[in-house]
Amino acid sequence: MRHFDHIDAAYRKHLFYRHPRPFDRHDDPAVLAVALGATLYCPATRPELAGDIEKAARRGVMSMVVCLEDAIGDDEVPEAEANLVAQLRDLHARRAGDPDGPGGRTGRGERDGVRSVGGVPLLFVRVRDPRQIGDIAARLGPAAGLVSGFVLPKFTAPSGGAFLDALEDAAARTGLPLLAMPVLESPEAVHSESRTEVLHDVARLLAKHRDRVLAVRIGATDMSAAYGLRRPPDLTIYDIRPVAAAITDIVNVLGRADGSGFVVTGPVWEYFSAGERMFKPQLRQSPFEALRAAPLRQRLITSDLDGLIREVHLDKANGLTGKTVIHPTHVAAVHALSVVTHEEYCDAADILGYAGGGAMASSYANKMNEAKPHRAWAERLMLRARVFGVAARDVTFVELLEAADSR
């Protein structure tokens, strides 16, 4: 798997100063957590789920969550479980017979005793009960090799232990490197009087299972629901102050750069079609006009994706990596914004080159780089550069987005 592989190879040479590097589900979780990018959620009831997964991969989606929780009705759970199992078993059978799949001419065959499955994103199943983890893994049989892990909803320390124990047991039974993505979204995790204690309890629990925890996800929709709120499409989640305060505390406790933290992913963007707008579009015209990409700007505005782009910028500025999305059209924007700019890369390389400390003017001569305080930022940026690449010097976000948007 490699980001932007769906773009023509010759054009990729123009776009990138350093190309994204390949990865697969067996890589270091620190790499995979960043490589998730835009994680596309879909309900497990989708009648063409296997085909949807393959289509998503062709559009550049690198991670997906098949949901057995809030995306389906309470009365649909047995049907959704059966459909999930049947669709993934069918997908596994199709991939096993593909010459580019496992065991084929160009497939990876076996690694660490587990058959690698090519041509599909990193797949996760969002469960609603710990017992579903072992049950789904057992019912999938060999197709469980498609699953990279499980998303654990409404995660708190009292409820989370059972989920993590069930995951450990399923991993032992299947021999698969199953990973966990707990979701912080319960009222206790957002209410001010309980939030600090809840987050520190979660941090202590996750530390005991660090090797299994891929990333911590934020359930901003449920957090908003705790106050009877829903953000409009022309505001970001950071404009919803009660939820923004909770995100701040989540990063403070669980996203630290001192070795105790985890990758924390950006909350869901839930709009894909514009309604009536109250505010002006949030995308400047000049970057698009310079590349004669005015139709792209208009399409982004019409789909309310200018709000998504602004929110991703704020996610990154606040220490979040990647994003939950609910529509394939969101993926290109998140991934284009994840590419490291040439200027950022030069800054990070300079900072990491000064091991003894000190300050120096940037290569672009527009800022001061300090080796010690900026080091953690530089290390994180280099990890993002590994999986998303470094843009060529004069390549802008607009050009990356236009190339990645396969519509």
WONOR-V895264 format. One record per backbone hydrogen bond with DSSP energy under -1.0 kcal/mol. CO is the residue of the C=O (numbers start at 1). NH is the residue of the N-H. If there is no record, write none. Layout:
<<CO;NH> <CO;NH>>
//
This chain:
<<1;23> <2;5> <4;7> <8;12> <9;13> <11;15> <12;16> <15;392> <18;390> <24;27> <28;31> <28;32> <29;33> <31;35> <32;36> <34;37> <37;323> <39;325> <40;65> <42;67> <43;46> <46;49> <48;52> <49;53> <50;54> <51;55> <52;56> <53;57> <54;58> <55;59> <56;61> <57;60> <62;122> <63;40> <64;124> <65;42> <66;126> <67;44> <69;72> <73;76> <76;80> <77;81> <78;82> <79;83> <80;84> <81;85> <82;86> <83;87> <84;88> <85;89> <86;90> <87;91> <88;92> <89;93> <90;94> <91;95> <92;96> <93;97> <95;98> <98;101> <99;106> <101;104> <109;116> <111;114> <114;111> <122;64> <123;148> <124;66> <125;151> <126;68> <129;132> <130;133> <131;135> <132;136> <133;137> <134;138> <135;139> <136;140> <140;143> <141;144> <142;145> <143;146> <144;147> <148;179> <149;125> <150;181> <151;127> <152;183> <156;160> <157;161> <160;164> <161;165> <162;166> <163;167> <164;168> <165;169> <166;170> <167;171> <168;172> <169;173> <170;174> <171;175> <176;178> <179;150> <180;214> <181;152> <182;217> <183;155> <184;219> <186;189> <187;190> <187;191> <191;194> <191;195> <194;198> <195;199> <196;200> <197;201> <198;202> <199;203> <200;204> <201;205> <202;206> <203;207> <207;210> <209;212> <212;180> <216;265> <217;184> <218;220> <219;223> <220;224> <221;225> <222;226> <224;227> <224;229> <225;228> <232;235> <236;239> <239;241> <240;244> <241;245> <242;246> <243;247> <244;248> <245;249> <246;250> <247;251> <248;252> <249;253> <250;254> <251;255> <254;262> <263;216> <264;321> <266;324> <285;289> <286;290> <288;293> <289;292> <293;297> <294;298> <295;299> <296;300> <297;301> <298;302> <299;303> <300;305> <301;304> <302;274> <305;309> <306;310> <307;311> <308;312> <309;313> <310;314> <311;315> <312;316> <313;317> <314;318> <315;320> <316;319> <322;266> <323;39> <324;269> <325;41> <327;330> <328;331> <330;334> <331;335> <332;336> <333;337> <340;391> <341;345> <342;346> <343;347> <344;348> <345;349> <346;350> <347;351> <348;352> <349;353> <351;354> <354;357> <358;371> <360;369> <362;365> <367;362> <369;360> <370;374> <372;375> <374;378> <375;379> <376;380> <377;381> <378;382> <379;383> <380;384> <381;385> <382;386> <383;387> <384;388> <385;389> <386;21> <389;340> <390;17> <390;18> <392;395> <396;400> <397;401> <398;402> <399;403> <400;404> <401;405>>
//
